[in-house]
Amino acid sequence: MAKLTNLFGDLPAGAASEQFVELLSRPGLRIERIVSNGQASPPNFWYDQPEGEWLVVLQGEARLAFEGETAPCWLKPGDVIDIAPHRRHRVDWTHPEVPTIWLAVLYA
C-alpha cells in the first residue's frame, strides 16, 4: 500500500536547523521536503552539488544567491528554479516568522 504524505504536515516550529525529509529516492532522482525557519547558509559557504536541483517554494519566502551574480533571487510561494549541477549557490535568507517549505527534486 502506498504511504500518504502531506507536505504541510508535521512542520517543525521554530527549529534551530532546517529539516530535510526524503520523500522519494530512485537511481538518479531524489525528492525532498525542506523546511526552513529563518535559516541561511553560513557566511562564505557555497553549495556546489554534483546533481541538478529543481526547487519550488510552497510556503514562505527565501532568497538564493548565486556566485558571480550581484543580486539574490527572491522566491515566493509558487516560484520555481532549476539549478544546474555545480552552479554555486547559497541560501541568503528565509522568512523568520513563516516556515519556508521547499520541494526539492535532485536529479542526475
N, CA and C atoms as an extended XYZ file, in Angstrom:
324
Properties=species:S:1:pos:R:3:atomname:S:1:resname:S:1:resid:I:1 pbc="F F F"
N         0.837       -1.176        0.000 N   MET     1
C         0.000        0.000        0.000 CA  MET     1
C         0.886        1.246        0.000 C   MET     1
N         0.552        2.251       -0.786 N   ALA     2
C         1.297        3.496       -0.859 CA  ALA     2
C         1.106        4.292        0.428 C   ALA     2
N         2.175        4.965        0.845 N   LYS     3
C         2.119        5.791        2.048 CA  LYS     3
C         1.722        7.213        1.646 C   LYS     3
N         0.707        7.742        2.295 N   LEU     4
C         0.240        9.102        2.047 CA  LEU     4
C         1.069       10.072        2.870 C   LEU     4
N         1.582       11.112        2.225 N   THR     5
C         2.377       12.130        2.893 CA  THR     5
C         1.781       13.495        2.589 C   THR     5
N         1.659       14.337        3.607 N   ASN     6
C         1.178       15.700        3.411 CA  ASN     6
C         2.368       16.641        3.555 C   ASN     6
N         2.646       17.411        2.517 N   LEU     7
C         3.806       18.303        2.522 CA  LEU     7
C         3.712       19.404        3.566 C   LEU     7
N         2.499       19.688        4.039 N   PHE     8
C         2.300       20.740        5.033 CA  PHE     8
C         2.125       20.176        6.444 C   PHE     8
N         2.231       18.875        6.600 N   GLY     9
C         2.062       18.239        7.900 CA  GLY     9
C         3.378       18.112        8.655 C   GLY     9
N         3.284       17.999        9.967 N   ASP    10
C         4.453       17.792       10.839 CA  ASP    10
C         5.550       18.824       10.612 C   ASP    10
N         5.158       20.095       10.572 N   LEU    11
C         6.151       21.149       10.380 CA  LEU    11
C         6.873       21.439       11.691 C   LEU    11
N         8.189       21.502       11.658 N   PRO    12
C         8.932       21.842       12.874 CA  PRO    12
C         8.821       23.338       13.137 C   PRO    12
N         8.221       23.716       14.232 N   ALA    13
C         8.027       25.134       14.558 CA  ALA    13
C         9.266       25.672       15.261 C   ALA    13
N         9.825       26.748       14.720 N   GLY    14
C        10.954       27.413       15.372 CA  GLY    14
C        12.183       26.544       15.526 C   GLY    14
N        12.379       25.592       14.645 N   ALA    15
C        13.530       24.695       14.751 CA  ALA    15
C        14.831       25.463       14.564 C   ALA    15
N        15.865       25.038       15.270 N   ALA    16
C        17.168       25.689       15.193 CA  ALA    16
C        17.888       25.374       13.887 C   ALA    16
N        17.501       24.311       13.231 N   SER    17
C        18.126       23.951       11.957 CA  SER    17
C        17.050       23.558       10.959 C   SER    17
N        17.418       23.578        9.688 N   GLU    18
C        16.477       23.176        8.655 CA  GLU    18
C        16.160       21.694        8.781 C   GLU    18
N        14.959       21.328        8.356 N   GLN    19
C        14.546       19.929        8.383 CA  GLN    19
C        14.486       19.424        6.938 C   GLN    19
N        15.166       18.316        6.682 N   PHE    20
C        15.159       17.666        5.383 CA  PHE    20
C        14.465       16.319        5.524 C   PHE    20
N        13.421       16.080        4.715 N   VAL    21
C        12.714       14.802        4.729 CA  VAL    21
C        12.745       14.244        3.318 C   VAL    21
N        13.354       13.082        3.170 N   GLU    22
C        13.393       12.422        1.866 CA  GLU    22
C        12.034       11.783        1.599 C   GLU    22
N        11.412       12.184        0.496 N   LEU    23
C        10.088       11.672        0.143 CA  LEU    23
C        10.167       10.514       -0.836 C   LEU    23
N        11.172       10.542       -1.712 N   LEU    24
C        11.314        9.514       -2.734 CA  LEU    24
C        12.767        9.464       -3.170 C   LEU    24
N        13.284        8.258       -3.354 N   SER    25
C        14.646        8.100       -3.838 CA  SER    25
C        14.678        6.961       -4.853 C   SER    25
N        15.229        7.260       -6.011 N   ARG    26
C        15.416        6.287       -7.081 CA  ARG    26
C        16.783        6.563       -7.693 C   ARG    26
N        17.349        5.629       -8.422 N   PRO    27
C        18.639        5.916       -9.067 CA  PRO    27
C        18.547        7.193       -9.918 C   PRO    27
N        19.393        8.151       -9.618 N   GLY    28
C        19.435        9.400      -10.358 CA  GLY    28
C        18.358       10.404       -9.997 C   GLY    28
N        17.566       10.121       -8.941 N   LEU    29
C        16.457       11.009       -8.570 CA  LEU    29
C        16.219       10.955       -7.065 C   LEU    29
N        16.091       12.139       -6.444 N   ARG    30
C        15.734       12.215       -5.030 CA  ARG    30
C        14.797       13.403       -4.858 C   ARG    30
N        13.705       13.209       -4.123 N   ILE    31
C        12.759       14.279       -3.844 CA  ILE    31
C        12.727       14.494       -2.338 C   ILE    31
N        12.884       15.760       -1.936 N   GLU    32
C        12.923       16.105       -0.519 CA  GLU    32
C        11.981       17.245       -0.221 C   GLU    32
N        11.457       17.231        0.997 N   ARG    33
C        10.785       18.410        1.536 CA  ARG    33
C        11.786       19.047        2.486 C   ARG    33
N        11.982       20.346        2.327 N   ILE    34
C        12.883       21.101        3.200 CA  ILE    34
C        12.041       22.170        3.899 C   ILE    34
N        12.209       22.283        5.210 N   VAL    35
C        11.509       23.326        5.968 CA  VAL    35
C        12.571       24.202        6.631 C   VAL    35
N        12.502       25.504        6.314 N   SER    36
C        13.421       26.485        6.886 CA  SER    36
C        12.630       27.425        7.791 C   SER    36
N        13.225       27.770        8.917 N   ASN    37
C        12.617       28.706        9.873 CA  ASN    37
C        13.591       29.844       10.136 C   ASN    37
N        13.861       30.643        9.097 N   GLY    38
C        14.779       31.760        9.252 CA  GLY    38
C        16.237       31.397        9.049 C   GLY    38
N        16.537       30.165        8.665 N   GLN    39
C        17.924       29.764        8.461 CA  GLN    39
C        18.474       30.319        7.145 C   GLN    39
N        19.784       30.449        7.103 N   ALA    40
C        20.514       30.845        5.905 CA  ALA    40
C        21.832       30.073        5.912 C   ALA    40
N        22.474       30.031        4.760 N   SER    41
C        23.789       29.387        4.682 CA  SER    41
C        24.792       30.191        5.505 C   SER    41
N        25.782       29.515        6.069 N   PRO    42
C        26.821       30.251        6.807 CA  PRO    42
C        27.550       31.228        5.876 C   PRO    42
N        28.117       32.295        6.439 N   PRO    43
C        28.876       33.235        5.607 CA  PRO    43
C        29.971       32.507        4.816 C   PRO    43
N        30.128       32.898        3.579 N   ASN    44
C        31.156       32.359        2.678 CA  ASN    44
C        30.973       30.878        2.341 C   ASN    44
N        29.830       30.278        2.678 N   PHE    45
C        29.555       28.886        2.313 CA  PHE    45
C        28.796       28.869        0.989 C   PHE    45
N        29.185       27.959        0.088 N   TRP    46
C        28.502       27.795       -1.198 CA  TRP    46
C        28.179       26.330       -1.415 C   TRP    46
N        26.941       26.045       -1.792 N   TYR    47
C        26.599       24.703       -2.250 CA  TYR    47
C        27.223       24.524       -3.629 C   TYR    47
N        27.811       23.365       -3.864 N   ASP    48
C        28.389       23.018       -5.164 CA  ASP    48
C        28.067       21.537       -5.367 C   ASP    48
N        26.865       21.276       -5.825 N   GLN    49
C        26.327       19.910       -5.868 CA  GLN    49
C        26.578       19.255       -7.220 C   GLN    49
N        26.882       17.955       -7.209 N   PRO    50
C        27.114       17.255       -8.477 CA  PRO    50
C        25.832       16.998       -9.268 C   PRO    50
N        24.676       17.086       -8.613 N   GLU    51
C        23.413       16.860       -9.310 CA  GLU    51
C        22.681       18.178       -9.542 C   GLU    51
N        21.748       18.181      -10.484 N   GLY    52
C        20.875       19.326      -10.687 CA  GLY    52
C        19.838       19.364       -9.576 C   GLY    52
N        19.279       20.545       -9.339 N   GLU    53
C        18.258       20.688       -8.289 CA  GLU    53
C        17.144       21.601       -8.790 C   GLU    53
N        15.957       21.037       -8.881 N   TRP    54
C        14.761       21.783       -9.246 CA  TRP    54
C        14.038       22.086       -7.944 C   TRP    54
N        13.780       23.381       -7.678 N   LEU    55
C        13.169       23.796       -6.413 CA  LEU    55
C        11.879       24.547       -6.668 C   LEU    55
N        10.895       24.317       -5.793 N   VAL    56
C         9.698       25.142       -5.765 CA  VAL    56
C         9.448       25.526       -4.305 C   VAL    56
N         9.107       26.792       -4.086 N   VAL    57
C         8.718       27.240       -2.752 CA  VAL    57
C         7.210       27.090       -2.657 C   VAL    57
N         6.765       26.307       -1.677 N   LEU    58
C         5.336       26.070       -1.481 CA  LEU    58
C         4.723       27.065       -0.503 C   LEU    58
N         5.530       27.498        0.472 N   GLN    59
C         5.066       28.422        1.508 CA  GLN    59
C         6.272       29.211        1.987 C   GLN    59
N         6.048       30.428        2.444 N   GLY    60
C         7.127       31.255        2.969 CA  GLY    60
C         7.840       31.999        1.856 C   GLY    60
N         9.030       32.451        2.158 N   GLU    61
C         9.840       33.204        1.206 CA  GLU    61
C        11.307       32.894        1.451 C   GLU    61
N        12.112       33.080        0.405 N   ALA    62
C        13.545       32.834        0.522 CA  ALA    62
C        14.283       33.661       -0.520 C   ALA    62
N        15.568       33.851       -0.260 N   ARG    63
C        16.461       34.456       -1.247 CA  ARG    63
C        17.617       33.502       -1.467 C   ARG    63
N        17.920       33.232       -2.737 N   LEU    64
C        19.083       32.442       -3.113 CA  LEU    64
C        20.094       33.369       -3.766 C   LEU    64
N        21.347       33.215       -3.396 N   ALA    65
C        22.429       33.960       -4.032 CA  ALA    65
C        23.216       32.994       -4.899 C   ALA    65
N        23.648       33.458       -6.057 N   PHE    66
C        24.427       32.648       -6.984 CA  PHE    66
C        25.781       33.318       -7.183 C   PHE    66
N        26.822       32.520       -7.157 N   GLU    67
C        28.167       33.044       -7.333 CA  GLU    67
C        28.255       33.791       -8.669 C   GLU    67
N        28.836       34.981       -8.620 N   GLY    68
C        29.021       35.766       -9.825 CA  GLY    68
C        27.850       36.676      -10.159 C   GLY    68
N        26.749       36.583       -9.409 N   GLU    69
C        25.600       37.457       -9.641 CA  GLU    69
C        25.524       38.468       -8.502 C   GLU    69
N        25.173       39.699       -8.831 N   THR    70
C        25.182       40.761       -7.824 CA  THR    70
C        23.943       40.773       -6.947 C   THR    70
N        22.792       40.394       -7.496 N   ALA    71
C        21.544       40.444       -6.719 CA  ALA    71
C        21.031       39.029       -6.462 C   ALA    71
N        20.543       38.788       -5.231 N   PRO    72
C        19.965       37.471       -4.950 CA  PRO    72
C        18.638       37.277       -5.674 C   PRO    72
N        18.245       36.048       -5.805 N   CYS    73
C        16.982       35.662       -6.442 CA  CYS    73
C        15.933       35.507       -5.341 C   CYS    73
N        14.864       36.287       -5.415 N   TRP    74
C        13.803       36.273       -4.406 CA  TRP    74
C        12.765       35.237       -4.811 C   TRP    74
N        12.448       34.316       -3.924 N   LEU    75
C        11.472       33.262       -4.201 CA  LEU    75
C        10.274       33.404       -3.273 C   LEU    75
N         9.084       33.356       -3.878 N   LYS    76
C         7.813       33.422       -3.146 CA  LYS    76
C         7.040       32.136       -3.433 C   LYS    76
N         5.924       31.890       -2.742 N   PRO    77
C         5.153       30.674       -3.000 CA  PRO    77
C         4.802       30.534       -4.487 C   PRO    77
N         5.080       29.358       -5.001 N   GLY    78
C         4.805       29.048       -6.400 CA  GLY    78
C         5.987       29.271       -7.314 C   GLY    78
N         7.035       29.963       -6.845 N   ASP    79
C         8.203       30.200       -7.685 CA  ASP    79
C         9.036       28.930       -7.806 C   ASP    79
N         9.522       28.707       -9.021 N   VAL    80
C        10.292       27.506       -9.356 CA  VAL    80
C        11.626       27.938       -9.944 C   VAL    80
N        12.693       27.227       -9.578 N   ILE    81
C        14.016       27.494      -10.150 CA  ILE    81
C        14.722       26.162      -10.363 C   ILE    81
N        15.462       26.066      -11.452 N   ASP    82
C        16.252       24.874      -11.766 CA  ASP    82
C        17.718       25.260      -11.674 C   ASP    82
N        18.445       24.619      -10.770 N   ILE    83
C        19.849       24.939      -10.538 CA  ILE    83
C        20.695       23.843      -11.181 C   ILE    83
N        21.526       24.231      -12.112 N   ALA    84
C        22.368       23.278      -12.843 CA  ALA    84
C        23.403       22.648      -11.912 C   ALA    84
N        23.865       21.444      -12.242 N   PRO    85
C        24.936       20.833      -11.451 CA  PRO    85
C        26.141       21.782      -11.339 C   PRO    85
N        26.729       21.832      -10.167 N   HIS    86
C        27.918       22.629       -9.847 CA  HIS    86
C        27.698       24.140       -9.987 C   HIS    86
N        26.446       24.572      -10.038 N   ARG    87
C        26.154       26.017      -10.030 CA  ARG    87
C        26.212       26.456       -8.577 C   ARG    87
N        27.263       27.166       -8.219 N   ARG    88
C        27.474       27.534       -6.814 CA  ARG    88
C        26.411       28.529       -6.361 C   ARG    88
N        25.769       28.156       -5.240 N   HIS    89
C        24.681       28.977       -4.711 CA  HIS    89
C        24.630       28.841       -3.192 C   HIS    89
N        23.883       29.738       -2.585 N   ARG    90
C        23.711       29.685       -1.138 CA  ARG    90
C        22.337       30.232       -0.789 C   ARG    90
N        21.823       29.822        0.367 N   VAL    91
C        20.569       30.371        0.871 CA  VAL    91
C        20.935       31.654        1.602 C   VAL    91
N        20.520       32.774        1.047 N   ASP    92
C        20.859       34.088        1.584 CA  ASP    92
C        19.946       34.471        2.751 C   ASP    92
N        18.669       33.993        2.704 N   TRP    93
C        17.682       34.383        3.719 CA  TRP    93
C        16.448       33.502        3.562 C   TRP    93
N        15.814       33.150        4.666 N   THR    94
C        14.471       32.564        4.656 CA  THR    94
C        13.632       33.308        5.682 C   THR    94
N        12.343       33.305        5.478 N   HIS    95
C        11.433       34.077        6.330 CA  HIS    95
C        11.564       33.616        7.778 C   HIS    95
N        11.771       34.545        8.709 N   PRO    96
C        11.961       34.160       10.109 CA  PRO    96
C        10.672       33.848       10.865 C   PRO    96
N         9.512       34.271       10.325 N   GLU    97
C         8.262       34.096       11.067 CA  GLU    97
C         7.315       33.077       10.443 C   GLU    97
N         7.468       32.814        9.168 N   VAL    98
C         6.621       31.844        8.460 CA  VAL    98
C         7.530       30.733        7.954 C   VAL    98
N         7.262       29.469        8.295 N   PRO    99
C         8.114       28.404        7.774 CA  PRO    99
C         8.160       28.438        6.237 C   PRO    99
N         9.356       28.339        5.710 N   THR   100
C         9.523       28.238        4.264 CA  THR   100
C         9.578       26.756        3.919 C   THR   100
N         8.614       26.313        3.123 N   ILE   101
C         8.541       24.907        2.720 CA  ILE   101
C         8.982       24.827        1.265 C   ILE   101
N        10.034       24.068        1.049 N   TRP   102
C        10.593       23.850       -0.287 CA  TRP   102
C        10.290       22.411       -0.708 C   TRP   102
N        10.072       22.204       -1.980 N   LEU   103
C        10.068       20.871       -2.566 CA  LEU   103
C        11.270       20.835       -3.497 C   LEU   103
N        12.213       19.956       -3.210 N   ALA   104
C        13.454       19.877       -3.976 CA  ALA   104
C        13.493       18.551       -4.726 C   ALA   104
N        13.745       18.626       -6.010 N   VAL   105
C        13.936       17.450       -6.848 CA  VAL   105
C        15.376       17.471       -7.325 C   VAL   105
N        16.169       16.532       -6.816 N   LEU   106
C        17.578       16.437       -7.197 CA  LEU   106
C        17.711       15.319       -8.209 C   LEU   106
N        18.415       15.599       -9.311 N   TYR   107
C        18.460       14.645      -10.418 CA  TYR   107
C        19.863       14.578      -11.009 C   TYR   107
N        20.170       13.429      -11.599 N   ALA   108
C        21.479       13.227      -12.237 CA  ALA   108
C        21.475       13.800      -13.630 C   ALA   108
